[in-house]
């Protein structure tokens, strides 16, 4: 009886949570968007309290905001953009409309186009709901562990906890690592986003070449959640024809960002 109920609930959850990414990939989305946004806002607030950041009037902040706002010009929501004083070549975007860029990235991304490739990539993670997808997968994984224990002892506390369903996975965070599929999808989506905003997508290849020189030799790709630099470059080049078409359309419409430090 319990086994049938559990299987029925899992089936319903999966059927109700099927979604499609902007590039047409099937996704499992189970978390309410409002919850993901609330967690993103809280995480960003915590970062601002713990990490030194540039003043909103600083040259670095104006430069990063210029690029991000050009990409986000069609966004229906207002995004908060912060430059953090951190030497790592990193950037991120969180549900709830939050973008963070580390000052170390400004040494790797040599111009506005290269920085646009990174910011577009991070925004793409949010638009494609990758955080929600990872959280949903983690939710099912944890549920599966509880399910196995419940089936082995239907009268156990684990079985009773399963009956609550909503209590499972309550401790999830949003900063779960993205998979290689997510990273590749964000690379392609980010390429199109930057091109539509008038940034030269060909500079994305140069960015990853810069990253490769800065980071040195990477370990085996199968040991990492991120694609290798060479894999990323190959995939970007395969998508470059479509990206260049977007770029030409954007420049023909007068979209020519001029963001400078």
QUIGIHU-V445478 format. One line per field, one symbol per residue. ss: DSSP state (H for helix, E for strand, C for the rest). phi: phi as a letter, one per 20 degrees, with the letter a starting at -180 (. if undefined). psi: psi as a letter, one per 40 degrees, with the letter a starting at -180 (. if undefined). Layout:
BEGIN
ss=???
phi=???
psi=???
END
This chain:
BEGIN
ss=CHHHHHHHHHHHHHHHCEEECCCCCEEECCCCHHHHHHHHHHHHHHHHHHCCECCCCCHHHHHHHHHHHHHCCCCCCCCEEEEECCCCCCEEEECCCEEEEEHHHHHCCCCHHHHHHHHHHHHHHHHCCHHHHHHHHHHHHHHHHHHHHHHHCCCCHHHHHHHHCCCCCCCCCCCCCCCHHHHHHHHHHHHHHHHHCCCCCCHHHHHHHHHHHHHCCCCCHHHCCCCCHHHHHHHHHHHHHHHHHHHHHHHHCCCCCCCCC
phi=.fffffffffffffffdfbcfgenefcdddeggffffffffffffffffddgcfffeffffffffgfffffefdffdedeccdeebffebbbccgomcccceffffeeefbfffffffffffffgffelfffffffffgfffffffffffffbgdffffffffflfffmfefddefffefffffffgfffffffffenefffffffgfffffffemfefgffecedffgfffffffffefgfffffffffffenecgcece
psi=dddddddddddddddeehihideehhihhehhddddddddddddddddddhiiiideidddddddddddddedeheihihhhhigheigiiiiiiefhhhhidddeddheiddddddddddddddddefdddddddddddddddddddddddgeeiddddddddddehedeiiefiiiidddddddddddddddddeeihddedddddddddddeahiihdeeieiiiddddddddddedddddddddddddeeggighi.
END
